[in-house]
Amino acid sequence: MPPGSPHQESRMNRFPATRDAALARVAAFEPEAYARSRNALDGAVSGLSPYLTHGIISAAEVLAALAARHPLTHQHQFVYELAWRAYFRHVWTARGDAILQSLHAGPMPETAYERGLPEDIRQGRSGVPVIDQAVRALYATGYLHNHARMWLASYLVHVRHVHWRTGADWMIAHLLDGDLGSNHLSWQWVAGSGSSKPYLFNADNVARYAPPPWHSFGSVIDCSYVALMRLAQGERTPAPAPSHHGVDPPALLSAPPAALATAPSAQAVAGRDVWLVHPWALGEPRADLAPDCVAIGWWPAEYHRAWPWSDLRWAFAGNRMQALTAACWHVSGAELGAALASARSVQTGADPHLAALLPPAVRQRQPAPLFVPVDQPCQSFSQWWRRSMHGVQALHDLPGLAVLP
Ligand SMILES: Cc1cc2nc3c(=O)[nH]c(=O)nc-3n(C[C@H](O)[C@H](O)[C@H](O)COP(=O)(O)OP(=O)(O)OC[C@H]3O[C@@H](n4cnc5c(N)ncnc54)[C@H](O)[C@@H]3O)c2cc1C
């Protein structure tokens, strides 16, 4: 992509990596408008996911702030959407890395799906407007509306017969809110390998929820749901004629840019209490830390090697980590353990993205769950919701709200 091309200029920072920016989004959020309009691309969604994913603000803090200004019940649509996030965490905790494989068969045998991402999709030039708009928005902002994510995933898996895992790995790298639980299990939900049926959509559905440039009448998705199901089950359709004008995808980096990392120093932590800040624990330091506790940032090298990020994501997490810490180390779990060996104590916020990578001496502090934890593995969201909400009569019965000051 030549410097100064329209695509590059349109890359934008809609998500400043500060707690004030998260709080401003909460202040601007209108729960009633959300419930009415959340399915539309221009609907009143919160845009909070990058902040929630990185722990800059917690779901409980968001709900408490909203409840202070709006009549919000535990059955409000927004609470329900936050519950999806908690449910996907529940499945991830129960199944571990098994969520990276199909949980059960989808509409076609596993081997019938392609494993490579088609170049016309990667470059946003498939010739299907809804898909090309979604890809370009993803690259430009690091964010996509939920409906756009569903359309993109459904098109890739059910129309182009690309395995969901290929799409999930590609999308998560470009999202500011990329979360292995929410992302990979949402892809499985769309694919039908983590839900009872595949999610399908057609041109009428796009026209109902998206602005005119996204409308895709006359394209391969301008057909009935019966025809779409035949495609999802393996019927072939000629690939749409790709357009010539694509965009270059942003580069993906498996290590932080040099300005965001410093060499580890055992001296900096010798004899000290350490609060370890990592990409999923970028909130304010805990109130119960010792006043002279030193905050050290950690980019877990094994994770970043496996799951590269776009420059937008590095900038988002990196700016915030630098604002919170004295130094940011890009090292493996073993190297981190060695560098921290002389510290008096080390604590961090627990998160499933790196639980397996942390040195054993690091004490993991579990954030208070927003919803009542469900111990038994659940087969569906509705089963999890029934069990978690058993005995909850009002918003303030949710355990995450009860522990807030
Ligand atoms: C294919 C696909 C991939 C996705 N990948 C991710 C991901 O990597 N990270 C991620 O946080 N969400 C993911 N989602 C869920 C959802 O699309 C985003 O959470 C939502 O679009 C974020 O925008 P928002 O904060 O404005 O959402 P809002 O509608 O304002 O919702 C508020 C919060 O509720 C939670 N939430 C809402 N809808 C969902 C949902 N369907 N599943 C799980 N949580 C939800 C999120 O934490 C979100 O921030 C994915 C969905 C699909 C279909």
The ligand as a Gaussian input file, in Angstrom:
#p B3LYP/6-31G(d) Opt

LIG

0 1
 C      -17.337000     -13.988000      14.597000
 C      -17.362000     -13.210000      15.896000
 C      -16.164000     -12.921000      16.558000
 C      -16.186000     -12.221000      17.777000
 N      -14.986000     -11.971000      18.416000
 C      -14.998000     -11.314000      19.602000
 C      -13.776000     -11.057000      20.299000
 O      -12.678000     -11.462000      19.890000
 N      -13.850000     -10.350000      21.467000
 C      -15.041000      -9.907000      21.976000
 O      -15.042000      -9.251000      23.032000
 N      -16.198000     -10.168000      21.349000
 C      -16.219000     -10.846000      20.184000
 N      -17.407000     -11.087000      19.541000
 C      -18.665000     -10.701000      20.197000
 C      -19.219000      -9.315000      19.807000
 O      -19.246000      -9.183000      18.415000
 C      -18.399000      -8.172000      20.398000
 O      -18.215000      -8.366000      21.776000
 C      -19.117000      -6.833000      20.209000
 O      -19.411000      -6.624000      18.857000
 C      -18.248000      -5.740000      20.745000
 O      -18.793000      -4.469000      20.467000
 P      -19.455000      -3.584000      21.617000
 O      -18.568000      -3.523000      22.801000
 O      -19.872000      -2.306000      20.973000
 O      -20.712000      -4.510000      21.968000
 P      -22.030000      -4.203000      22.783000
 O      -23.174000      -4.689000      21.946000
 O      -22.088000      -2.829000      23.282000
 O      -21.921000      -5.232000      23.981000
 C      -21.330000      -4.913000      25.236000
 C      -20.383000      -6.009000      25.624000
 O      -21.052000      -7.263000      25.731000
 C      -20.184000      -8.318000      25.290000
 N      -20.810000      -8.946000      24.109000
 C      -21.754000      -8.421000      23.308000
 N      -22.127000      -9.322000      22.368000
 C      -21.370000     -10.420000      22.587000
 C      -21.287000     -11.690000      21.961000
 N      -22.070000     -12.027000      20.921000
 N      -20.388000     -12.581000      22.438000
 C      -19.602000     -12.280000      23.507000
 N      -19.664000     -11.092000      24.144000
 C      -20.526000     -10.189000      23.690000
 C      -18.869000      -7.673000      24.906000
 O      -18.000000      -7.732000      26.003000
 C      -19.287000      -6.244000      24.595000
 O      -18.263000      -5.320000      24.771000
 C      -17.420000     -11.800000      18.335000
 C      -18.610000     -12.091000      17.653000
 C      -18.583000     -12.780000      16.450000
 C      -19.882000     -13.084000      15.758000

